[in-house]
Amino acid sequence: MGRRDPRGRGPAVVVLAVAFGLAGCEGAVRGQAATQISRDGFARDPHGIRAMVGRTVEVRGFVDHGNLYGDAGARAILGDSWSGEGPAPGTWRFDLKSRADDPVGHSFQVQVPNGPGRNALLRQLAADVKAHRPTPVLVRGRLLTFDAPTNVRRLTGIILVPESPRDIECHP
């Protein structure tokens, strides 16, 4: 007969430890959740976010299908989902929500330069809109902020700027 653990924890502890250890082998989750840096599209912690300005970060969130902007080529792909012209020539934009069910507009800007992979990414967004399916993304880009004054207080807006469309992974 084996010795009993004096703390009353038998083989079940070992089984749980192995199960949790194996569950971690599936792969680490990359990037921080948009909920960690944003609330309703503005900085959750303005001072903390300002300390990160200019740094490259990875953020997970959901595309705000009500905020898709770009040039005539983007408009041709997005169709009725197109919201207007992009922020500047040579760039297009989508907004990133923290949760799939956040309302339209409770999101922050992701300004993407045109480049290889853009049209495939836009086609994926258009397909998700048509299928009424959320688009989870992982975005790697440089973090910028701006002052967003309101009648009550000053908020800090967030902008994420990837180097290229290839820095955006759909359905990661």
C-alpha positions in Angstrom: 0.0 0.0 0.0 1.4 3.5 -0.9 1.9 6.3 1.6 -0.9 8.8 1.9 -0.1 12.5 1.5 -0.4 14.0 5.0 -2.2 17.0 3.5 -5.0 14.8 2.1 -4.0 15.4 -1.5 -3.7 12.1 -3.3 -3.1 11.3 -6.9 -5.8 13.8 -8.0 -3.3 16.7 -7.4 -0.8 15.1 -9.8 -3.4 14.5 -12.4 -4.6 18.1 -12.2 -1.1 19.5 -12.4 -0.3 17.4 -15.5 -3.6 18.3 -17.1 -3.0 22.1 -16.6 0.6 21.7 -17.7 -0.5 20.0 -20.9 -3.2 22.6 -21.6 -0.5 25.2 -21.6 1.4 23.3 -24.4 -1.2 24.3 -26.9 0.6 27.7 -27.5 0.8 31.0 -25.7 -1.8 33.6 -26.5 -0.1 36.4 -28.3 -0.6 40.1 -27.7 -2.6 41.9 -25.0 -6.3 42.1 -25.1 -7.8 45.4 -26.3 -9.8 45.4 -23.1 -6.5 45.9 -21.2 -5.7 49.2 -22.9 -9.1 50.5 -24.0 -12.6 51.2 -22.6 -15.2 52.4 -25.2 -12.4 53.2 -27.6 -10.4 55.4 -25.3 -7.3 54.7 -23.1 -8.3 52.8 -19.9 -5.2 54.2 -18.2 -4.2 57.4 -19.9 -0.9 57.8 -18.0 0.1 54.1 -18.7 -0.8 54.4 -22.4 1.1 57.6 -22.8 4.2 55.9 -21.5 3.9 53.4 -24.3 3.6 56.0 -27.1 5.9 55.1 -30.0 6.4 51.5 -28.9 5.4 48.5 -31.0 2.7 46.5 -29.3 0.5 43.5 -30.2 -3.2 43.9 -29.5 -6.0 41.4 -29.8 -9.5 42.6 -30.5 -12.4 42.6 -33.0 -12.8 44.7 -36.2 -15.5 47.3 -35.8 -17.4 46.5 -39.1 -19.1 49.9 -38.9 -15.8 51.7 -39.3 -14.0 50.5 -42.5 -12.3 53.3 -44.5 -10.1 53.4 -47.6 -9.6 54.5 -51.2 -11.7 53.6 -54.3 -10.0 50.1 -54.4 -11.1 49.4 -50.8 -14.6 50.7 -51.6 -14.8 48.2 -54.5 -14.0 45.3 -52.2 -16.0 46.4 -49.1 -19.1 47.5 -51.0 -21.8 48.6 -48.6 -19.5 48.1 -45.6 -17.2 51.0 -46.8 -17.5 53.9 -44.4 -15.6 56.6 -46.3 -12.2 57.7 -47.4 -9.1 56.6 -45.6 -7.1 58.8 -43.2 -4.5 59.8 -45.8 -3.5 58.8 -49.4 -1.9 55.5 -49.3 -3.6 54.3 -46.1 -6.8 52.6 -45.1 -8.4 52.3 -41.7 -10.5 50.0 -39.5 -11.4 50.4 -35.9 -10.7 47.9 -33.2 -13.2 46.9 -30.6 -12.4 45.2 -27.3 -15.3 42.7 -27.5 -17.2 41.3 -30.4 -20.5 42.6 -29.1 -19.3 46.2 -28.3 -21.4 48.8 -30.1 -20.2 50.4 -33.3 -17.9 53.3 -32.5 -16.7 51.9 -29.1 -13.4 51.3 -30.8 -10.0 52.8 -31.6 -8.3 53.5 -34.9 -5.9 51.2 -36.7 -4.3 53.1 -39.6 -2.8 50.7 -42.1 -0.5 51.6 -45.1 -1.6 50.1 -48.4 0.7 47.2 -49.4 0.9 43.5 -50.1 -1.9 41.6 -48.4 -4.3 44.5 -48.2 -6.9 43.3 -50.7 -7.0 39.8 -49.2 -7.5 41.3 -45.7 -10.3 43.5 -47.0 -11.9 40.5 -48.7 -11.9 38.7 -45.4 -13.5 41.6 -43.6 -16.1 41.9 -46.3 -16.9 38.1 -46.1 -17.2 38.4 -42.3 -19.6 41.4 -42.6 -21.7 39.5 -45.1 -21.8 36.4 -42.9 -22.6 38.5 -39.8 -19.6 37.0 -38.2 -17.2 38.9 -35.9 -13.6 39.3 -37.1 -11.1 38.7 -34.3 -7.7 40.1 -35.2 -4.2 40.4 -33.8 -2.5 43.7 -34.7 1.1 44.5 -34.3 1.8 48.2 -34.6 3.2 51.4 -33.2 1.0 53.0 -30.5 0.0 56.6 -30.8 -2.3 58.7 -28.7 -4.3 62.0 -29.0 -6.2 64.2 -26.7 -9.9 63.8 -26.9 -11.5 66.6 -24.8 -15.2 66.3 -23.8 -17.5 68.6 -21.8 -16.8 66.6 -18.6 -13.2 65.5 -18.8 -10.3 64.9 -21.2 -10.0 61.4 -22.6 -7.0 59.9 -24.4 -7.6 58.5 -27.8 -5.6 55.5 -29.2 -4.3 54.9 -32.7 -2.4 51.8 -33.7 -0.2 52.0 -36.8 1.0 48.7 -38.3 4.0 48.8 -40.7 2.0 46.8 -43.3 -1.2 44.8 -43.8 0.9 41.7 -43.0 1.1 42.9 -39.4 -2.6 42.0 -39.0 -3.8 38.4 -38.5 -7.5 37.7 -39.0 -9.0 34.9 -37.0 -5.7 34.2 -35.2 
